[in-house]
Amino acid sequence: MYKLYTRPGSGGFVVEAALAMAGVPFEQIDVPKRDRPDPAFLAISPLNQVPVLTLPDGHSLTESAAICILLAERHPQARLAPEAGSPGRADFLRWIVFMSSVLYPAILRLYYAHRYTTDGEDLQPVKKAAVAEMDRGFAVVDQALAGRDWLAGETLSLADIYLAMLVAWHPEVEKARNAWPNIERLWARLRENELMRRLNASHEMWP
């Protein structure tokens, strides 16, 4: 059985969605934020970050994007991503890696600005630059969605859920909805999705 180490409002949101869509049983372990990390948790997550997915064979995997790709490969019947060899598969890999390498790090710089400067007195320049990088990345994704319903292929994939999770973390959500109409169009559909509504009830990702 899978074990998912997570906490509400974290990147575990998309992994919970993936496991639910795949219809596979898993044990959910909530990891509270602590001043002193649990050594046992550090053994599987050296950066003390969630989510972590422990596979049935005992191997543990960090990084939400990597977990999404692995689950899509392991459970092809769930259609978590376009099938290998399809044009949509290339788009899926492109955008989930783009979001994990451009948008997610910018979000971390905003909410954990103290980690990205040695000047503990003035975090505003770090935060301002982080929001600018977020906005630049979301604009790229919004343009990619012009004239299409989903980021990859003809149906919903984990890339779309990943995007909705990230845009929900924008510090000015109403601005985000107005600035990127194509992302908002996709996000609006997901806000009405039964599974997303259920997960949002526990994660409180959006109002």
Z-matrix of the N, CA and C atoms (Angstrom, degrees):
N
C 1 1.463
C 2 1.528 1 109.67
N 3 1.319 2 115.51 1 144.88
C 4 1.457 3 120.38 2 174.65
C 5 1.526 4 109.92 3 -71.77
N 6 1.349 5 115.64 4 151.05
C 7 1.452 6 122.93 5 169.52
C 8 1.522 7 107.69 6 -123.74
N 9 1.322 8 116.68 7 125.78
C 10 1.456 9 120.73 8 179.23
C 11 1.521 10 109.24 9 -112.24
N 12 1.322 11 115.14 10 118.03
C 13 1.459 12 122.17 11 174.84
C 14 1.523 13 107.03 12 -93.87
N 15 1.316 14 116.60 13 122.63
C 16 1.457 15 119.67 14 -171.54
C 17 1.516 16 109.58 15 -156.11
N 18 1.320 17 116.51 16 -177.09
C 19 1.459 18 122.67 17 169.89
C 20 1.520 19 107.86 18 -156.41
N 21 1.324 20 118.97 19 156.30
C 22 1.461 21 121.01 20 -179.52
C 23 1.533 22 112.11 21 -58.22
N 24 1.332 23 115.51 22 140.82
C 25 1.451 24 120.99 23 177.49
C 26 1.511 25 115.05 24 78.17
N 27 1.315 26 117.60 25 10.82
C 28 1.467 27 122.16 26 -177.09
C 29 1.527 28 111.28 27 -105.25
N 30 1.331 29 114.70 28 -179.65
C 31 1.457 30 120.82 29 175.80
C 32 1.513 31 113.46 30 -64.89
N 33 1.337 32 116.25 31 -6.41
C 34 1.454 33 119.35 32 174.53
C 35 1.518 34 112.91 33 -65.92
N 36 1.328 35 116.58 34 -15.10
C 37 1.467 36 121.23 35 179.44
C 38 1.525 37 111.21 36 -53.90
N 39 1.326 38 117.05 37 -51.31
C 40 1.463 39 120.28 38 -175.91
C 41 1.528 40 111.02 39 -70.05
N 42 1.325 41 117.32 40 -31.58
C 43 1.469 42 119.86 41 178.90
C 44 1.525 43 110.08 42 -71.02
N 45 1.323 44 117.40 43 -40.83
C 46 1.468 45 120.02 44 174.41
C 47 1.524 46 110.50 45 -58.74
N 48 1.331 47 115.79 46 -42.16
C 49 1.467 48 119.77 47 177.78
C 50 1.518 49 110.73 48 -60.18
N 51 1.330 50 116.69 49 -44.52
C 52 1.464 51 120.83 50 -178.58
C 53 1.525 52 111.42 51 -61.97
N 54 1.319 53 116.83 52 -45.29
C 55 1.464 54 120.54 53 -179.11
C 56 1.531 55 111.07 54 -65.66
N 57 1.333 56 115.68 55 -38.92
C 58 1.467 57 119.34 56 178.34
C 59 1.523 58 110.89 57 -66.09
N 60 1.321 59 117.03 58 -42.49
C 61 1.466 60 121.21 59 -179.71
C 62 1.526 61 110.71 60 -66.13
N 63 1.331 62 116.36 61 -34.15
C 64 1.466 63 120.32 62 179.03
C 65 1.528 64 111.54 63 -75.41
N 66 1.326 65 116.34 64 -17.59
C 67 1.456 66 120.14 65 179.16
C 68 1.511 67 114.01 66 69.48
N 69 1.333 68 117.11 67 30.60
C 70 1.462 69 120.53 68 -178.51
C 71 1.522 70 109.56 69 -105.54
N 72 1.324 71 117.72 70 144.42
C 73 1.467 72 119.98 71 178.47
C 74 1.523 73 110.51 72 -71.36
N 75 1.322 74 115.66 73 146.95
C 76 1.461 75 119.81 74 175.96
C 77 1.514 76 109.11 75 -154.33
N 78 1.315 77 114.44 76 153.54
C 79 1.458 78 121.23 77 175.34
C 80 1.518 79 108.03 78 -97.80
N 81 1.314 80 116.74 79 126.85
C 82 1.459 81 121.34 80 179.66
C 83 1.516 82 109.68 81 -100.37
N 84 1.334 83 115.18 82 126.84
C 85 1.457 84 121.16 83 -179.27
C 86 1.524 85 107.91 84 -120.72
N 87 1.324 86 116.87 85 112.92
C 88 1.455 87 121.23 86 179.71
C 89 1.523 88 109.34 87 -79.86
N 90 1.331 89 115.39 88 128.91
C 91 1.462 90 122.16 89 -177.41
C 92 1.526 91 108.09 90 -107.55
N 93 1.318 92 118.71 91 107.20
C 94 1.472 93 120.00 92 -179.56
C 95 1.522 94 111.33 93 -70.94
N 96 1.327 95 115.16 94 152.94
C 97 1.465 96 119.21 95 173.94
C 98 1.519 97 108.30 96 -74.41
N 99 1.326 98 115.37 97 131.88
C 100 1.464 99 120.08 98 -178.27
C 101 1.523 100 109.71 99 -132.68
N 102 1.339 101 115.27 100 150.54
C 103 1.465 102 119.38 101 175.23
C 104 1.526 103 110.45 102 -65.65
N 105 1.330 104 114.64 103 -37.28
C 106 1.464 105 120.09 104 178.15
C 107 1.523 106 108.45 105 -113.91
N 108 1.338 107 117.28 106 114.09
C 109 1.468 108 120.12 107 -177.52
C 110 1.523 109 111.85 108 -61.21
N 111 1.303 110 115.21 109 147.86
C 112 1.459 111 122.15 110 175.85
C 113 1.527 112 108.58 111 -72.52
N 114 1.331 113 118.27 112 120.62
C 115 1.476 114 120.17 113 -179.40
C 116 1.525 115 113.11 114 -55.83
N 117 1.322 116 117.24 115 -34.57
C 118 1.469 117 119.53 116 179.80
C 119 1.520 118 110.68 117 -66.20
N 120 1.332 119 116.86 118 -37.41
C 121 1.459 120 119.56 119 178.41
C 122 1.522 121 110.68 120 -72.78
N 123 1.323 122 117.40 121 -36.85
C 124 1.472 123 120.24 122 177.92
C 125 1.525 124 111.74 123 -61.34
N 126 1.308 125 116.47 124 -27.19
C 127 1.465 126 119.93 125 179.81
C 128 1.524 127 111.61 126 -64.70
N 129 1.328 128 117.44 127 -27.43
C 130 1.465 129 120.31 128 179.31
C 131 1.521 130 111.85 129 -108.36
N 132 1.333 131 117.38 130 -13.96
C 133 1.467 132 121.71 131 178.47
C 134 1.526 133 108.23 132 -138.93
N 135 1.328 134 118.12 133 83.46
C 136 1.464 135 121.59 134 -173.44
C 137 1.526 136 114.40 135 -56.92
N 138 1.344 137 117.78 136 -26.80
C 139 1.461 138 120.47 137 178.13
C 140 1.525 139 112.26 138 -91.07
N 141 1.331 140 117.06 139 5.25
C 142 1.460 141 122.61 140 178.59
C 143 1.528 142 111.36 141 59.63
N 144 1.333 143 115.71 142 40.00
C 145 1.458 144 121.23 143 -177.95
C 146 1.523 145 110.95 144 -117.22
N 147 1.323 146 115.14 145 149.23
C 148 1.462 147 121.52 146 169.84
C 149 1.525 148 107.40 147 -108.50
N 150 1.336 149 116.99 148 156.11
C 151 1.459 150 128.33 149 5.39
C 152 1.527 151 112.51 150 -86.24
N 153 1.320 152 113.68 151 158.66
C 154 1.460 153 122.39 152 167.78
C 155 1.525 154 106.66 153 -129.60
N 156 1.316 155 116.41 154 134.51
C 157 1.462 156 120.81 155 176.25
C 158 1.516 157 108.85 156 -114.68
N 159 1.336 158 115.49 157 119.33
C 160 1.462 159 119.96 158 174.06
C 161 1.522 160 107.99 159 -94.77
N 162 1.319 161 115.38 160 125.31
C 163 1.459 162 121.86 161 -176.11
C 164 1.530 163 110.37 162 -80.16
N 165 1.319 164 117.14 163 163.62
C 166 1.471 165 119.68 164 -179.85
C 167 1.533 166 113.73 165 -56.17
N 168 1.346 167 117.25 166 -26.27
C 169 1.462 168 119.24 167 179.30
C 170 1.525 169 112.80 168 -85.01
N 171 1.345 170 117.01 169 1.30
C 172 1.462 171 121.05 170 177.64
C 173 1.506 172 114.92 171 96.46
N 174 1.335 173 117.30 172 -9.61
C 175 1.461 174 120.85 173 178.91
C 176 1.527 175 109.60 174 -74.21
N 177 1.338 176 117.20 175 135.18
C 178 1.457 177 121.27 176 -178.68
C 179 1.519 178 110.77 177 -107.90
N 180 1.324 179 115.36 178 141.00
C 181 1.457 180 122.57 179 -175.37
C 182 1.520 181 109.25 180 -127.21
N 183 1.342 182 115.98 181 129.06
C 184 1.452 183 121.48 182 173.86
C 185 1.531 184 108.69 183 -103.03
N 186 1.322 185 116.46 184 179.07
C 187 1.471 186 125.56 185 179.28
C 188 1.531 187 110.75 186 74.35
N 189 1.324 188 115.28 187 110.34
C 190 1.464 189 120.76 188 -174.60
C 191 1.520 190 113.08 189 -60.11
N 192 1.333 191 117.37 190 -37.26
C 193 1.466 192 119.39 191 179.86
C 194 1.527 193 110.84 192 -65.64
N 195 1.328 194 116.56 193 -43.08
C 196 1.467 195 120.44 194 178.65
C 197 1.524 196 110.41 195 -63.27
N 198 1.335 197 116.66 196 -39.72
C 199 1.461 198 120.29 197 178.71
C 200 1.527 199 110.57 198 -63.15
N 201 1.328 200 116.07 199 -41.56
C 202 1.470 201 120.05 200 178.78
C 203 1.529 202 111.26 201 -61.46
N 204 1.314 203 116.58 202 -45.19
C 205 1.467 204 120.38 203 -179.20
C 206 1.529 205 109.86 204 -62.92
N 207 1.330 206 116.75 205 -43.69
C 208 1.461 207 120.18 206 -179.38
C 209 1.522 208 111.37 207 -63.32
N 210 1.332 209 116.87 208 -45.32
C 211 1.465 210 119.32 209 -178.89
C 212 1.528 211 111.10 210 -64.88
N 213 1.318 212 117.13 211 -35.58
C 214 1.464 213 119.79 212 176.58
C 215 1.526 214 110.99 213 -63.78
N 216 1.321 215 117.58 214 -37.06
C 217 1.460 216 121.62 215 178.57
C 218 1.528 217 111.27 216 -71.48
N 219 1.332 218 116.33 217 -39.13
C 220 1.466 219 120.17 218 -175.65
C 221 1.526 220 112.58 219 -76.29
N 222 1.320 221 116.70 220 -24.42
C 223 1.468 222 120.08 221 -175.27
C 224 1.527 223 109.89 222 -129.57
N 225 1.341 224 116.93 223 64.70
C 226 1.469 225 119.83 224 -176.27
C 227 1.523 226 113.31 225 -62.11
N 228 1.351 227 116.64 226 -26.43
C 229 1.454 228 119.86 227 -178.64
C 230 1.529 229 111.82 228 -65.63
N 231 1.332 230 117.12 229 -21.13
C 232 1.463 231 121.30 230 -178.62
C 233 1.523 232 112.33 231 -82.22
N 234 1.335 233 117.43 232 -10.70
C 235 1.468 234 122.14 233 179.68
C 236 1.525 235 111.62 234 54.18
N 237 1.315 236 114.77 235 48.56
C 238 1.468 237 120.18 236 177.11
C 239 1.519 238 111.77 237 -74.15
N 240 1.315 239 115.90 238 -18.98
C 241 1.462 240 123.13 239 178.89
C 242 1.517 241 107.86 240 -152.49
N 243 1.334 242 118.08 241 157.55
C 244 1.461 243 119.94 242 174.70
C 245 1.522 244 110.27 243 -57.70
N 246 1.316 245 116.45 244 149.36
C 247 1.462 246 120.32 245 -175.37
C 248 1.526 247 111.15 246 -68.09
N 249 1.322 248 114.63 247 153.03
C 250 1.463 249 121.07 248 179.97
C 251 1.524 250 110.10 249 -57.92
N 252 1.316 251 115.84 250 137.23
C 253 1.460 252 121.13 251 178.51
C 254 1.513 253 114.07 252 92.95
N 255 1.330 254 117.37 253 -11.96
C 256 1.465 255 120.15 254 179.75
C 257 1.524 256 109.85 255 -87.32
N 258 1.338 257 117.85 256 155.30
C 259 1.466 258 119.75 257 176.15
C 260 1.529 259 112.04 258 -57.61
N 261 1.323 260 116.58 259 -35.35
C 262 1.455 261 119.83 260 179.31
C 263 1.516 262 113.01 261 -64.41
N 264 1.330 263 116.70 262 -29.11
C 265 1.463 264 119.97 263 179.63
C 266 1.522 265 110.57 264 -64.10
N 267 1.318 266 116.51 265 -40.84
C 268 1.464 267 120.45 266 178.36
C 269 1.523 268 110.29 267 -61.52
N 270 1.334 269 116.11 268 -43.42
C 271 1.462 270 120.02 269 178.50
C 272 1.528 271 110.94 270 -64.20
N 273 1.336 272 116.53 271 -40.69
C 274 1.462 273 120.35 272 179.28
C 275 1.525 274 110.75 273 -58.26
N 276 1.323 275 116.38 274 -49.58
C 277 1.462 276 119.98 275 -178.78
C 278 1.523 277 110.98 276 -64.68
N 279 1.328 278 115.64 277 -41.35
C 280 1.461 279 118.92 278 -179.67
C 281 1.524 280 111.38 279 -59.60
N 282 1.327 281 116.64 280 -51.02
C 283 1.452 282 119.13 281 -171.19
C 284 1.524 283 113.05 282 -77.16
N 285 1.308 284 117.83 283 -33.10
C 286 1.461 285 116.86 284 179.68
C 287 1.528 286 110.41 285 -71.74
N 288 1.338 287 116.68 286 -33.03
C 289 1.463 288 119.08 287 175.27
C 290 1.528 289 110.32 288 -73.27
N 291 1.331 290 117.67 289 -40.37
C 292 1.473 291 120.70 290 176.66
C 293 1.528 292 110.01 291 -57.20
N 294 1.315 293 116.55 292 -48.05
C 295 1.467 294 119.29 293 -177.41
C 296 1.526 295 111.96 294 -65.66
N 297 1.333 296 116.53 295 -37.67
C 298 1.464 297 119.32 296 -178.65
C 299 1.520 298 112.82 297 -74.89
N 300 1.338 299 117.16 298 -23.83
C 301 1.468 300 120.01 299 -177.03
C 302 1.524 301 113.61 300 -101.83
N 303 1.339 302 117.74 301 -18.87
C 304 1.467 303 121.39 302 -179.63
C 305 1.524 304 111.33 303 -111.27
N 306 1.331 305 117.10 304 -55.65
C 307 1.454 306 120.30 305 -173.92
C 308 1.532 307 113.09 306 -77.04
N 309 1.311 308 116.64 307 -47.52
C 310 1.469 309 119.04 308 -176.85
C 311 1.532 310 111.36 309 -60.52
N 312 1.348 311 119.83 310 -47.24
C 313 1.463 312 118.99 311 178.56
C 314 1.525 313 113.25 312 -60.93
N 315 1.333 314 117.20 313 -36.45
C 316 1.468 315 119.48 314 177.86
C 317 1.525 316 110.45 315 -64.55
N 318 1.316 317 116.57 316 -39.37
C 319 1.473 318 120.58 317 177.60
C 320 1.526 319 110.53 318 -63.20
N 321 1.319 320 116.57 319 -41.74
C 322 1.463 321 119.74 320 177.82
C 323 1.523 322 111.05 321 -63.22
N 324 1.335 323 117.53 322 -38.48
C 325 1.463 324 120.12 323 178.81
C 326 1.527 325 111.44 324 -64.86
N 327 1.323 326 116.39 325 -32.24
C 328 1.459 327 119.51 326 178.10
C 329 1.528 328 111.08 327 -69.89
N 330 1.320 329 116.66 328 -51.41
C 331 1.463 330 119.98 329 -172.03
C 332 1.531 331 113.64 330 -86.14
N 333 1.317 332 116.78 331 -15.29
C 334 1.465 333 120.84 332 176.96
C 335 1.524 334 109.32 333 -128.64
N 336 1.326 335 115.52 334 49.53
C 337 1.467 336 121.16 335 -173.05
C 338 1.525 337 112.40 336 -58.81
N 339 1.319 338 116.85 337 -30.90
C 340 1.469 339 120.02 338 -178.05
C 341 1.524 340 112.88 339 -61.95
N 342 1.324 341 116.91 340 -21.06
C 343 1.466 342 120.01 341 179.98
C 344 1.528 343 112.09 342 -77.42
N 345 1.341 344 116.72 343 -15.70
C 346 1.460 345 120.43 344 -169.37
C 347 1.522 346 113.15 345 -113.09
N 348 1.325 347 117.45 346 18.98
C 349 1.452 348 120.88 347 176.35
C 350 1.521 349 108.92 348 -154.01
N 351 1.316 350 115.22 349 152.06
C 352 1.469 351 120.34 350 173.79
C 353 1.515 352 110.72 351 -93.95
N 354 1.333 353 117.16 352 -4.63
C 355 1.454 354 122.29 353 177.79
C 356 1.525 355 108.89 354 -95.69
N 357 1.292 356 116.46 355 94.18
C 358 1.450 357 120.53 356 -177.08
C 359 1.509 358 113.96 357 -74.75
N 360 1.318 359 117.15 358 -6.29
C 361 1.459 360 120.53 359 -177.13
C 362 1.523 361 112.71 360 -84.86
N 363 1.306 362 117.77 361 -31.76
C 364 1.457 363 120.15 362 -174.40
C 365 1.519 364 110.02 363 -133.37
N 366 1.329 365 115.71 364 98.70
C 367 1.456 366 121.20 365 -179.47
C 368 1.517 367 112.39 366 -94.22
N 369 1.326 368 117.33 367 -7.77
C 370 1.457 369 119.74 368 -174.77
C 371 1.528 370 114.20 369 -60.91
N 372 1.347 371 120.18 370 -41.38
C 373 1.471 372 118.46 371 177.49
C 374 1.530 373 112.87 372 -59.50
N 375 1.335 374 117.06 373 -37.47
C 376 1.467 375 120.79 374 178.45
C 377 1.522 376 109.95 375 -65.54
N 378 1.327 377 116.35 376 -44.50
C 379 1.462 378 120.58 377 -178.84
C 380 1.522 379 111.30 378 -66.70
N 381 1.326 380 116.91 379 -41.43
C 382 1.462 381 120.73 380 -179.69
C 383 1.520 382 110.87 381 -62.98
N 384 1.339 383 116.59 382 -43.63
C 385 1.462 384 120.60 383 178.59
C 386 1.527 385 110.86 384 -65.99
N 387 1.328 386 117.11 385 -35.28
C 388 1.465 387 120.83 386 179.63
C 389 1.516 388 110.75 387 -64.98
N 390 1.326 389 117.47 388 -44.58
C 391 1.462 390 120.60 389 179.82
C 392 1.527 391 110.24 390 -64.80
N 393 1.333 392 116.61 391 -39.38
C 394 1.469 393 119.61 392 178.05
C 395 1.525 394 111.04 393 -61.72
N 396 1.329 395 116.65 394 -39.84
C 397 1.468 396 120.29 395 178.38
C 398 1.520 397 111.09 396 -68.68
N 399 1.329 398 117.03 397 -39.35
C 400 1.463 399 120.61 398 175.23
C 401 1.521 400 110.25 399 -58.55
N 402 1.326 401 115.72 400 -49.20
C 403 1.463 402 120.42 401 -177.26
C 404 1.525 403 111.19 402 -61.75
N 405 1.314 404 116.16 403 -39.17
C 406 1.472 405 119.33 404 178.71
C 407 1.521 406 110.38 405 -64.49
N 408 1.329 407 117.67 406 -42.23
C 409 1.459 408 121.24 407 -179.86
C 410 1.520 409 112.78 408 -67.94
N 411 1.331 410 116.87 409 -43.59
C 412 1.461 411 119.46 410 178.91
C 413 1.524 412 111.42 411 -64.16
N 414 1.327 413 117.49 412 -34.65
C 415 1.467 414 120.29 413 177.57
C 416 1.525 415 110.97 414 -62.99
N 417 1.329 416 116.97 415 -37.97
C 418 1.470 417 121.10 416 177.79
C 419 1.528 418 110.22 417 -63.83
N 420 1.331 419 116.28 418 -45.51
C 421 1.465 420 119.97 419 -179.76
C 422 1.524 421 110.71 420 -66.20
N 423 1.330 422 116.62 421 -40.10
C 424 1.462 423 119.90 422 179.42
C 425 1.527 424 110.74 423 -60.22
N 426 1.308 425 116.81 424 -41.45
C 427 1.470 426 120.35 425 178.72
C 428 1.527 427 110.35 426 -64.63
N 429 1.321 428 117.11 427 -38.00
C 430 1.467 429 120.97 428 -179.83
C 431 1.531 430 111.41 429 -65.27
N 432 1.327 431 117.15 430 -26.37
C 433 1.465 432 121.37 431 -178.52
C 434 1.529 433 113.30 432 -85.32
N 435 1.310 434 117.20 433 -5.63
C 436 1.468 435 119.91 434 -179.30
C 437 1.528 436 109.81 435 -59.89
N 438 1.324 437 116.13 436 125.25
C 439 1.454 438 120.90 437 177.49
C 440 1.512 439 115.18 438 78.11
N 441 1.320 440 117.85 439 10.02
C 442 1.467 441 119.68 440 178.53
C 443 1.516 442 109.79 441 -140.14
N 444 1.311 443 115.88 442 155.16
C 445 1.464 444 120.65 443 -176.71
C 446 1.520 445 113.09 444 -84.80
N 447 1.339 446 116.17 445 -34.55
C 448 1.464 447 120.80 446 -173.29
C 449 1.517 448 109.97 447 -131.88
N 450 1.316 449 115.92 448 159.31
C 451 1.466 450 119.91 449 -178.36
C 452 1.520 451 112.55 450 -67.71
N 453 1.318 452 117.19 451 -35.29
C 454 1.463 453 120.42 452 -173.41
C 455 1.521 454 110.34 453 -137.46
N 456 1.310 455 116.72 454 117.16
C 457 1.458 456 119.60 455 177.95
C 458 1.519 457 112.28 456 78.21
N 459 1.337 458 114.70 457 -164.99
C 460 1.463 459 121.09 458 -174.01
C 461 1.518 460 113.93 459 -98.54
N 462 1.327 461 117.13 460 -2.96
C 463 1.461 462 120.21 461 -178.23
C 464 1.527 463 110.61 462 -135.62
N 465 1.317 464 114.94 463 169.89
C 466 1.461 465 121.87 464 177.94
C 467 1.526 466 110.94 465 -56.24
N 468 1.326 467 115.49 466 138.96
C 469 1.465 468 120.79 467 173.54
C 470 1.522 469 108.69 468 -136.65
N 471 1.312 470 116.06 469 174.42
C 472 1.460 471 120.18 470 178.68
C 473 1.521 472 112.12 471 -63.48
N 474 1.323 473 117.66 472 -22.67
C 475 1.463 474 119.86 473 176.77
C 476 1.525 475 110.73 474 -62.23
N 477 1.316 476 116.94 475 -37.65
C 478 1.464 477 120.72 476 179.59
C 479 1.528 478 111.44 477 -68.93
N 480 1.314 479 116.68 478 -40.12
C 481 1.460 480 120.66 479 178.61
C 482 1.525 481 109.96 480 -68.20
N 483 1.321 482 116.12 481 -38.10
C 484 1.466 483 121.51 482 176.96
C 485 1.525 484 109.60 483 -60.83
N 486 1.324 485 116.43 484 -43.62
C 487 1.466 486 120.87 485 178.83
C 488 1.518 487 111.04 486 -62.68
N 489 1.323 488 118.15 487 -45.60
C 490 1.461 489 121.39 488 179.96
C 491 1.526 490 110.99 489 -61.00
N 492 1.319 491 116.54 490 -39.02
C 493 1.468 492 120.39 491 177.59
C 494 1.520 493 110.86 492 -61.56
N 495 1.331 494 116.54 493 -44.79
C 496 1.462 495 120.22 494 -176.63
C 497 1.525 496 112.09 495 -69.15
N 498 1.321 497 117.09 496 -44.16
C 499 1.463 498 118.46 497 -177.84
C 500 1.526 499 110.63 498 -67.80
N 501 1.323 500 117.47 499 -27.05
C 502 1.469 501 120.43 500 176.61
C 503 1.522 502 111.45 501 -65.21
N 504 1.327 503 117.41 502 -21.46
C 505 1.466 504 121.45 503 178.80
C 506 1.523 505 112.84 504 -86.83
N 507 1.324 506 117.57 505 -1.45
C 508 1.468 507 118.71 506 179.42
C 509 1.529 508 108.98 507 -61.90
N 510 1.356 509 118.10 508 137.42
C 511 1.463 510 119.70 509 -176.28
C 512 1.523 511 114.12 510 -67.44
N 513 1.335 512 117.21 511 -18.98
C 514 1.464 513 121.26 512 177.51
C 515 1.532 514 107.93 513 -127.03
N 516 1.319 515 115.50 514 83.64
C 517 1.457 516 120.95 515 -171.64
C 518 1.531 517 111.76 516 -62.81
N 519 1.322 518 117.14 517 -41.94
C 520 1.468 519 118.82 518 -179.12
C 521 1.522 520 111.01 519 -64.79
N 522 1.316 521 116.49 520 -38.05
C 523 1.468 522 120.18 521 175.34
C 524 1.523 523 110.03 522 -61.27
N 525 1.322 524 116.33 523 -41.91
C 526 1.464 525 120.61 524 -179.35
C 527 1.523 526 111.04 525 -62.61
N 528 1.318 527 116.82 526 -41.94
C 529 1.466 528 120.20 527 -179.61
C 530 1.519 529 111.87 528 -63.54
N 531 1.327 530 116.44 529 -36.16
C 532 1.463 531 120.07 530 -179.68
C 533 1.524 532 112.46 531 -80.62
N 534 1.330 533 116.58 532 -33.18
C 535 1.465 534 120.59 533 -174.73
C 536 1.524 535 112.46 534 -75.13
N 537 1.324 536 116.83 535 -31.84
C 538 1.473 537 120.35 536 -174.16
C 539 1.528 538 109.12 537 -126.58
N 540 1.314 539 117.30 538 82.40
C 541 1.470 540 120.93 539 -174.12
C 542 1.519 541 113.90 540 -63.86
N 543 1.326 542 117.74 541 -30.05
C 544 1.467 543 119.19 542 -179.86
C 545 1.529 544 111.36 543 -72.79
N 546 1.333 545 115.93 544 -38.52
C 547 1.466 546 119.23 545 174.49
C 548 1.522 547 109.76 546 -65.46
N 549 1.327 548 116.85 547 -42.61
C 550 1.463 549 120.43 548 179.25
C 551 1.521 550 111.42 549 -61.23
N 552 1.331 551 116.55 550 -38.09
C 553 1.473 552 120.62 551 178.69
C 554 1.521 553 110.51 552 -61.23
N 555 1.337 554 116.91 553 -44.30
C 556 1.469 555 121.23 554 177.69
C 557 1.519 556 110.79 555 -67.20
N 558 1.327 557 115.50 556 -45.11
C 559 1.462 558 120.61 557 -177.18
C 560 1.522 559 111.04 558 -63.53
N 561 1.338 560 116.73 559 -38.35
C 562 1.462 561 120.40 560 179.47
C 563 1.525 562 111.13 561 -60.29
N 564 1.332 563 117.08 562 -39.15
C 565 1.464 564 119.96 563 177.12
C 566 1.520 565 110.93 564 -64.31
N 567 1.318 566 116.30 565 -40.58
C 568 1.458 567 119.42 566 -179.21
C 569 1.528 568 111.78 567 -70.18
N 570 1.314 569 117.03 568 -31.84
C 571 1.465 570 118.95 569 177.98
C 572 1.520 571 111.85 570 -64.73
N 573 1.326 572 116.79 571 -20.71
C 574 1.461 573 121.53 572 177.89
C 575 1.526 574 112.44 573 -96.98
N 576 1.332 575 117.34 574 -4.08
C 577 1.451 576 122.05 575 -179.92
C 578 1.529 577 109.50 576 -72.77
N 579 1.313 578 116.84 577 133.21
C 580 1.466 579 121.17 578 -175.02
C 581 1.517 580 112.32 579 -58.96
N 582 1.328 581 117.13 580 -44.92
C 583 1.462 582 120.01 581 -179.70
C 584 1.521 583 110.79 582 -65.31
N 585 1.336 584 116.72 583 -43.16
C 586 1.459 585 119.47 584 -179.87
C 587 1.530 586 111.24 585 -63.04
N 588 1.322 587 116.12 586 -38.58
C 589 1.468 588 119.79 587 178.45
C 590 1.525 589 110.59 588 -64.08
N 591 1.321 590 115.82 589 -39.63
C 592 1.459 591 119.70 590 -179.72
C 593 1.531 592 111.15 591 -66.65
N 594 1.315 593 116.14 592 -44.16
C 595 1.463 594 119.81 593 179.10
C 596 1.523 595 111.07 594 -66.90
N 597 1.323 596 116.14 595 -38.14
C 598 1.459 597 119.35 596 -179.09
C 599 1.526 598 111.69 597 -65.48
N 600 1.314 599 116.77 598 -26.73
C 601 1.459 600 120.06 599 178.58
C 602 1.534 601 111.49 600 -61.14
N 603 1.331 602 116.61 601 -32.98
C 604 1.462 603 120.31 602 179.26
C 605 1.522 604 112.52 603 -94.97
N 606 1.331 605 117.60 604 -30.65
C 607 1.461 606 120.65 605 -177.13
C 608 1.529 607 112.99 606 -91.82
N 609 1.343 608 117.61 607 -23.96
C 610 1.455 609 122.06 608 -178.62
C 611 1.530 610 111.20 609 52.21
N 612 1.333 611 115.07 610 51.26
C 613 1.454 612 121.12 611 -178.93
C 614 1.527 613 111.45 612 -75.05
N 615 1.336 614 116.74 613 -35.18
C 616 1.461 615 120.46 614 179.21
C 617 1.525 616 108.42 615 -144.51
N 618 1.339 617 117.09 616 155.60
C 619 1.470 618 121.02 617 -178.38
C 620 1.509 619 112.36 618 -72.77
